[in-house]
Structure formats: structure tokens, C-alpha cells
Amino acid sequence: MVMAYTKSELFSPELQSCSALFKALGHPARLAILKYLAETKTCITGDIADEIPLGRTTVNQHLKELKDAGLIQGTTEGAKVCYCLNPVNICGLKKLIEKFINDINISETFKC
């Protein structure tokens, strides 16, 4: 039996996790959403599309990407969804980024 795999499976689980999270951060709208949720310091039941210069459908697609990556959480309240940062995963992201930068020893390679 031949096993099918994707090329990303050839890399360590740690690099796969980094890649998935970096992909989720790979659009300015998603960064703006994370920044907005961090600045409000609360869950938002209002329309985030009012704060981001994109259409509602596009903003909802970006919210889904962030939620799928575990960076935000959303709970349904009636007909609306309340979004906020997922603090555990945001802290994990911070540690992951710091470890990744440390692992590539950028300070030894470049004068930053």
C-alpha cells in the first residue's frame, strides 16, 4: 500500500505549526483584526467590518481564517457572533515566534 502525504508533512510538526500560524497572519486585514481586538480588550459583538476597510463578506472570511488558526474565538449570542482574542493561543504564538527567531540565530548573522 502506498501512503499519500503532502510535502509539508516532510517537515517537523513545529515547522508545520509555524507555517500554519504565519499563513494566518499573512494578510494585512487579519493583522488589523487582531490589532483591533487587542486594542478593544474585550469581545466584540458589533460588526467588525465597520472597523476594517473591506466588505462584510471579506471580513467574515478573514475572521474564519483567524478562528480556524485558533488566534481568535467566537461565541454565538443570538444572531450575532462575539469575537475576541484567544489569549492562550496568542501567548503561544508569541513564544513560537520568539523561538523561531532564536533558532535561526538572527542576532549572530545580522546586526539588528
RONU-963705 format. One line per 8 residues: their letters; for each residue z, x, y of N, C-alpha, C. Coordinates in steps of 0.02 Angstrom, whole numbers, plus 50000, padded with zeros to 5 digits. Each point is the difference from the previous one (the first is absolute). Last residue first. Layout:
REM residues N
A = Z/X/Y/Z/X/Y/Z/X/Y | ... $
This chain:
REM residues 112
CKFTESIN = 50709/51060/52182/50004/49932/50027/50053/49995/50054 | 49843/50184/49854/50053/50000/50051/49999/49931/50033 | 49918/50055/49741/49981/49990/50069/50061/50005/50046 | 50023/50042/49767/49928/50009/50007/49978/49999/50073 | 50225/49960/49928/49984/50069/49983/49926/50015/50011 | 50085/49782/50035/50031/50044/50050/49985/50073/49985 | 49931/49824/49851/49958/50005/50060/50029/50048/50051 | 50040/49932/49749/50023/50057/50041/49959/50011/50063 $
IDNIFKEI = 49997/49826/49818/49940/50038/50017/50017/50058/50048 | 50173/49855/49923/49966/50026/49941/49938/50041/50017 | 50122/49882/50170/50036/50059/49976/49965/50033/49941 | 49913/49797/50079/49990/50053/50050/50035/50064/49979 | 50036/49812/49866/49930/50021/49995/49986/50057/50049 | 50212/49899/50007/49992/50041/49940/49929/50026/49995 | 50046/49848/50174/50035/50064/50011/49991/50047/49941 | 49916/49782/49977/49960/50038/50048/50032/50068/50013 $
LKKLGCIN = 50119/49852/49864/49939/50020/49966/49957/50043/50046 | 50194/49899/50088/50017/50055/49955/49938/50028/49965 | 49972/49809/50134/50019/50057/50042/50016/50061/49957 | 49960/49798/49890/49938/50027/50028/50015/50062/50043 | 50181/49878/49916/49967/50037/49947/49935/50032/50024 | 50113/49857/50146/50038/50063/49992/49969/50043/49945 | 49908/49790/50027/49984/50040/50060/50038/50066/49997 | 50046/49842/49833/49935/50033/49989/49977/50040/50061 $
VPNLCYCV = 50204/49877/50012/50005/50047/49945/49935/50039/49991 | 50010/49824/50163/50035/50061/50019/50005/50052/49944 | 49819/49815/50067/50040/50008/49940/50037/50066/50008 | 49909/49831/50203/49994/50062/49963/50042/49997/49937 | 49914/49768/50087/50040/50054/50028/49987/50063/49958 | 49917/49715/50038/49986/50070/49981/50050/50047/50033 | 49959/49725/49925/50041/50043/50042/49991/50072/49976 | 49844/49763/49988/50027/50057/49964/50037/50044/50050 $
KAGETTGQ = 49939/49718/49993/49991/50067/50028/50029/50053/49955 | 50013/49758/49969/49929/50016/50000/49986/50070/50025 | 50237/49965/49913/49959/49942/50014/49926/50019/49994 | 50110/50197/49980/50046/49953/50032/49960/49939/50022 | 49977/50238/49833/49972/49937/50025/50056/49956/50027 | 49982/50277/49990/50030/49943/49966/49972/49937/50032 | 49944/50284/49979/49989/49935/50031/50031/49945/49958 | 49992/50290/50054/50016/49945/49955/49990/49935/50038 $
ILGADKLE = 49906/50276/50007/50029/49942/50033/50017/49949/49947 | 49922/50203/49925/50026/50023/50064/50029/49944/50042 | 49881/50004/49775/50073/49997/50001/50031/50022/50066 | 49764/49965/49922/50024/50070/49997/50077/50002/50002 | 49891/49792/50023/49983/50026/49933/50025/50072/49991 | 50022/49903/50213/50046/49968/49953/49987/50026/49929 | 49854/50070/50168/50066/50029/50011/50052/49971/49952 | 49783/49908/49996/49998/50070/49978/50068/50034/50007 $
KLHQNVTT = 49977/49781/50086/49998/50000/49927/49999/50071/49973 | 49982/49971/50231/50068/49984/49977/50004/50000/49924 | 49788/50024/50096/50039/50061/50009/50073/49989/49979 | 49859/49814/49999/49977/50046/49948/50040/50066/50004 | 50036/49839/50167/50029/49979/49937/49980/50045/49942 | 49902/50035/50211/50071/50020/50002/50033/49980/49934 | 49782/49927/50029/50001/50073/49991/50072/50025/49999 | 49965/49772/50047/49982/50015/49931/50004/50074/49985 $
RGLPIEDA = 50035/49928/50225/50055/49980/49955/49985/50017/49927 | 49880/50146/50193/50004/49930/49980/50054/49988/49948 | 50031/50201/50174/49952/49982/49948/50008/49926/49984 | 50143/50164/50142/49936/49978/50029/49945/49988/49948 | 50278/49966/49994/49951/50048/49977/49931/49976/50023 | 50195/49869/50039/50020/50066/50023/49949/50054/49983 | 49984/49769/49932/50005/49997/50073/50015/50069/50029 | 49996/49961/49765/49932/50007/50028/50001/49996/50076 $
IDGTICTK = 50192/49958/49866/49991/50071/50016/49931/50012/50030 | 50152/49774/49997/49934/50025/49981/49992/50072/50023 | 50245/49899/49938/49945/49983/50045/49936/50032/49976 | 50211/50041/49903/49969/49940/49972/49942/49978/50043 | 50146/50239/49951/49957/49962/50046/49971/49940/49964 | 50230/50177/49982/49943/49968/49966/49963/49955/50049 | 50127/50217/50095/50017/49936/49968/49940/49975/49962 | 50004/50190/50154/50063/50007/49963/50024/49935/49968 $
TEALYKLI = 49803/50077/50147/50033/49936/50006/50068/50000/49965 | 49856/50191/49989/50024/49990/50069/50039/49935/50007 | 49893/50051/49794/50056/50047/50011/50030/49989/50070 | 49806/49880/49942/50057/49975/49962/50061/50044/50009 | 49800/50072/50102/50024/49938/50030/50061/49972/49964 | 49891/50187/49907/50033/50018/50062/50030/49938/50034 | 49867/49968/49810/50063/50032/49982/50041/50017/50062 | 49785/49915/50035/50043/49949/49972/50068/50029/49982 $
ALRAPHGL = 49833/50147/50072/50023/49959/50056/50048/49946/49975 | 49892/50132/49841/50050/50040/50035/50029/49960/50058 | 49825/49904/49886/50059/50000/49958/50056/50042/50032 | 49791/49994/50106/50031/49934/50004/50064/49998/49958 | 49860/50195/49996/50042/49994/50060/50034/49932/50006 | 49939/50115/49763/49965/49960/50051/50046/49991/50060 | 50061/50113/49786/49936/50027/50023/49961/49957/50049 | 50214/49982/49862/50010/50020/50069/49934/50020/50034 $
AKFLASCS = 50007/49939/49771/50027/49942/50036/50010/50015/50074 | 49935/50175/49859/49945/49953/50008/50023/49938/50039 | 50160/50158/49940/49959/50026/50055/49940/49954/50012 | 50139/49950/49817/50034/49986/50063/49959/50025/50060 | 49917/50045/49784/50002/49927/50011/50033/49983/50066 | 49998/50227/49932/49933/49976/50016/49999/49925/50016 | 50200/50101/49922/49983/50023/50068/49933/49970/50022 | 50061/49965/49778/50042/49960/50046/49985/50018/50072 $
QLEPSFLE = 49895/50128/49835/49972/49933/49999/50039/49954/50047 | 50080/50217/49963/49940/50001/50044/49967/49931/50002 | 50184/50022/49856/50022/50011/50069/49941/50000/50048 | 49963/49988/49765/50023/49936/50028/50022/50008/50073 | 49818/50176/49912/50070/49982/49987/50018/49932/50030 | 49745/50044/49929/50048/50031/50045/50070/49974/49986 | 49801/49919/49893/50002/50071/49983/50052/50037/50041 | 49938/49769/50032/50050/50009/49948/50005/50072/49977 $
SKTYAMVM = 49834/49924/50154/50065/50010/50033/50055/50010/49949 | 49778/49948/49931/50009/50070/50018/50067/50012/50034 | 49980/49803/49824/49971/50014/50064/50013/50073/50018 | 49970/49891/49746/50048/50016/50053/49962/50011/50065 | 49981/49917/49717/49970/50000/50067/50055/50016/50051 | 49968/50063/49727/50043/49971/50052/49964/50005/50066 | 49912/49983/49735/49995/50038/50063/50042/49964/50052 | 50007/50008/49718/50000/49958/50059/50000/50045/50062 $
